[in-house]
Amino acid sequence: MSSFAMQLKEIQPSQLYISEVKLKKVRTFLEDVDVRSLDPIPIKRIGDATFFTDGHTRALALMEQGLEEIEVYWDEDDLDWLQYLICLSWCEDANIREIADLRERVVDHSTYRRLWHKRCDAMQKAVEEGNYEGVHTQRIVDPEEKSRIGEVVLRSLPAWFGIEEALQGYVRGVADTQFFTVQIGDRPVGFISILEHNEFTSEIYCMGIYGEVHGRGLGKELLRTAEACLRGEQKKFLTVKTLGDSLPEKAMNGPNGSIGPWGFSH
């Protein structure tokens, strides 16, 4: 595990409350230790969000001691990142953007369990049943916003979009296409970009979803949204360019709208 220093204000919380009992214990513990000897706190980066996966109480206690920078490490555990992104959306809805925002959300332990643990338990059960709170699709019309979202998502997928020149081509190209996102709360976690060829035919120009939430049906939601829009426009065909087995894998980063080893037409 390799650790590094990071500014506290640059790390987003992924929980809404702090237990007063736990905070008092951590404060007492920190009175007798050299903070430089503490284990680093785990964080995760998904797209443009960097957030705590644990250690919120310790981070808040360290901030109270005047620390502006702490030791952290990248969390590489195989966790359910969809659940974390849902929690992150809760924090963003409550305007909790940095650890300092939790100072006013320190509650007694029974309240903590009621407001936080029970809410998380209900969300986890819903996710297990395939009900993803706050997940929805949205059409984006602003060209700059299309390019911004496209770049953030594609940069998170270097195995498919690792060639900078090709990536920049997609980033410019999506600005002039129909563009839909799949979002958790206000945060896009994937997109689909549709290029119109003629009055009958459109093509999937580019598509990407954060790898941490692959396999959760979010791509299907994007496709359903795009198809519904195209049917409303009386389109007859939706196509996508894919690769043959004879092409090298690196060609997946090529300039012809290739988006990975899958595709469909109807």
C-alpha positions in Angstrom: 0.0 0.0 0.0 1.5 3.3 -1.1 0.3 6.4 0.7 0.6 10.1 -0.2 -0.5 13.4 1.2 -3.7 15.1 0.1 -5.5 18.3 1.0 -8.6 17.5 3.2 -10.7 20.0 1.3 -10.1 18.1 -1.9 -11.7 14.9 -0.6 -15.5 14.5 -0.6 -17.3 12.7 2.2 -19.5 9.8 1.4 -21.5 9.8 4.6 -24.0 12.3 6.0 -23.4 12.1 9.7 -20.7 11.6 12.4 -21.4 9.7 15.6 -20.6 11.9 18.6 -19.5 8.8 20.6 -17.1 7.7 17.9 -15.7 11.2 17.5 -15.0 11.6 21.3 -13.1 8.2 21.3 -11.0 9.3 18.3 -10.3 12.7 19.9 -9.1 10.9 23.0 -7.0 8.5 21.0 -5.3 11.4 19.1 -4.3 13.1 22.3 -1.7 10.4 22.9 -0.3 9.6 19.5 1.9 11.3 16.9 -0.4 11.9 14.0 2.5 11.1 11.6 2.3 7.5 12.8 -1.3 7.0 11.9 -2.4 4.6 9.2 -3.4 6.5 6.0 -7.1 6.9 5.2 -8.6 5.1 2.2 -10.0 7.2 -0.7 -11.4 6.4 -4.1 -11.5 8.3 -7.4 -14.3 7.7 -9.9 -14.3 10.1 -12.8 -13.9 13.6 -11.4 -14.9 12.6 -7.8 -12.4 11.8 -5.1 -14.0 10.6 -1.9 -13.5 8.9 1.4 -14.4 5.2 1.6 -13.8 5.1 5.3 -12.2 7.2 8.1 -14.6 10.1 8.1 -14.5 10.4 11.9 -10.7 10.4 12.0 -10.5 12.9 9.2 -12.8 15.3 11.0 -10.9 14.9 14.3 -7.6 15.6 12.4 -9.2 18.7 10.8 -10.2 19.9 14.3 -6.5 19.7 15.3 -5.7 22.1 12.5 -4.5 19.7 9.9 -5.2 20.7 6.3 -3.4 17.8 4.7 -3.5 14.1 5.6 -2.0 10.8 4.5 -4.3 8.7 2.2 -4.1 5.7 -0.1 -6.2 4.5 -3.1 -8.8 2.0 -2.0 -8.4 -1.0 -4.3 -10.9 -3.3 -2.5 -13.7 -4.8 -4.6 -16.5 -2.8 -3.1 -20.0 -2.0 -4.4 -19.1 1.4 -6.0 -22.7 2.0 -7.1 -23.7 2.1 -3.5 -20.9 4.6 -2.7 -21.9 6.8 -5.6 -25.5 6.8 -4.3 -24.1 7.9 -0.9 -22.0 10.5 -2.6 -25.2 11.9 -4.3 -26.9 12.1 -0.9 -23.9 14.2 0.4 -24.0 16.5 -2.7 -27.8 17.0 -2.2 -27.1 18.0 1.4 -24.3 20.3 0.2 -21.6 18.3 2.0 -18.6 18.8 -0.3 -15.7 18.5 2.2 -15.0 17.0 5.6 -15.5 20.5 7.2 -19.2 20.3 6.2 -19.7 17.5 8.7 -18.9 19.6 11.7 -22.6 20.5 12.0 -23.7 16.9 11.5 -22.3 15.3 14.6 -25.2 13.5 16.3 -25.6 11.2 19.3 -25.1 7.6 18.5 -28.7 6.5 18.5 -29.6 9.3 16.1 -26.6 8.3 14.0 -27.8 4.8 13.7 -31.3 5.9 12.9 -30.4 8.5 10.3 -27.4 6.9 8.7 -27.3 3.1 9.3 -31.0 2.5 8.6 -30.9 4.6 5.5 -27.8 2.7 4.2 -29.4 -0.6 5.1 -32.6 0.3 3.1 -30.5 1.5 0.1 -28.3 -1.7 0.1 -31.4 -3.9 0.1 -32.9 -1.9 -2.7 -29.7 -2.2 -4.7 -29.6 -5.9 -4.2 -33.1 -6.0 -5.7 -32.0 -3.9 -8.7 -33.7 -0.7 -7.5 -31.1 2.1 -7.8 -32.0 5.2 -5.9 -31.4 8.4 -7.8 -30.4 6.7 -11.1 -31.9 8.3 -14.2 -31.1 9.3 -17.7 -31.0 12.8 -19.0 -30.6 14.5 -22.4 -27.8 17.1 -22.6 -28.0 19.9 -25.2 -25.1 22.2 -24.3 -22.1 21.3 -26.6 -19.5 22.2 -24.0 -21.2 20.1 -21.4 -21.3 17.1 -23.8 -17.6 17.4 -24.4 -16.8 17.8 -20.7 -18.8 14.8 -19.6 -17.5 12.8 -22.5 -13.9 13.5 -21.6 -14.3 12.7 -17.9 -15.9 9.3 -18.7 -13.6 8.3 -21.5 -10.5 9.2 -19.5 -11.7 6.7 -16.9 -11.6 3.9 -19.6 -8.0 3.8 -20.8 -8.2 0.2 -22.0 -10.7 1.4 -24.7 -9.9 5.1 -25.1 -6.2 5.3 -24.2 -4.9 7.0 -27.3 -5.0 10.8 -26.6 -5.5 11.9 -30.2 -8.4 9.6 -30.7 -9.9 10.5 -27.3 -9.7 14.2 -28.2 -11.4 13.4 -31.5 -14.4 11.8 -29.6 -14.5 14.7 -27.1 -14.8 17.2 -30.0 -17.2 14.9 -32.0 -19.8 14.3 -29.3 -20.5 18.0 -29.1 -22.4 17.8 -32.4 -24.4 14.7 -31.6 -27.5 13.8 -29.6 -26.2 13.1 -26.2 -27.7 11.3 -23.2 -26.3 10.6 -19.8 -27.1 8.1 -17.1 -26.7 9.8 -13.7 -26.7 9.0 -10.0 -28.3 12.1 -8.6 -26.7 15.0 -10.4 -23.5 13.1 -11.3 -23.2 11.6 -14.8 -21.6 8.1 -14.6 -22.0 7.3 -18.3 -23.2 8.6 -21.7 -24.3 7.6 -25.2 -23.7 9.8 -28.2 -25.9 9.4 -31.3 -24.9 10.6 -34.8 -27.6 11.2 -37.4 -26.9 10.0 -40.9 -30.2 10.6 -42.6 -33.9 10.8 -42.0 -34.0 7.0 -41.4 -30.7 6.0 -39.8 -28.7 7.0 -36.8 -25.5 5.5 -35.4 -24.0 5.1 -31.9 -21.0 7.4 -32.3 -19.5 6.8 -28.8 -20.6 5.3 -25.5 -18.9 5.0 -22.1 -19.8 4.1 -18.5 -17.5 4.1 -15.5 -15.9 0.7 -15.1 -16.8 0.6 -11.4 -20.5 0.4 -12.3 -20.3 -1.9 -15.3 -22.8 -4.8 -15.3 -25.5 -2.9 -13.4 -27.8 -2.4 -16.4 -26.9 1.3 -16.8 -25.9 0.9 -20.4 -29.3 -0.7 -21.2 -31.0 2.3 -19.7 -29.0 4.6 -21.9 -29.9 2.5 -25.0 -33.6 2.5 -24.1 -33.6 6.3 -23.7 -31.8 6.8 -27.0 -34.0 4.4 -28.8 -37.2 6.0 -27.5 -36.0 9.4 -28.7 -35.1 8.1 -32.1 -38.5 6.3 -32.5 -40.1 9.6 -31.7 -38.1 11.1 -34.6 -39.4 8.2 -36.9 -35.9 6.7 -37.3 -35.9 3.2 -38.6 -32.3 2.0 -37.9 -29.8 2.4 -35.2 -26.3 1.0 -36.0 -22.9 0.8 -34.3 -19.5 0.0 -35.8 -17.7 -2.8 -34.1 -14.4 -4.6 -34.6 -13.6 -7.9 -36.4 -11.4 -10.5 -34.8 -8.7 -9.8 -37.3 -8.1 -6.2 -36.1 -5.5 -5.6 -33.3 -7.0 -4.7 -29.9 -5.5 -1.2 -30.0 -7.7 -0.4 -32.9 -10.5 -0.1 -30.4 -9.1 3.4 -29.9 -9.5 4.2 -33.6 -11.4 7.1 -35.2 -14.4 5.3 -36.6 -16.8 5.3 -33.7 -15.6 2.0 -32.3 -16.7 1.6 -28.8 -15.7 -1.8 -27.7 -16.3 -5.5 -28.4 -20.1 -5.3 -28.7 -22.8 -3.7 -30.9 -26.3 -4.0 -32.2 -28.6 -2.9 -35.0 -32.3 -3.0 -35.4 
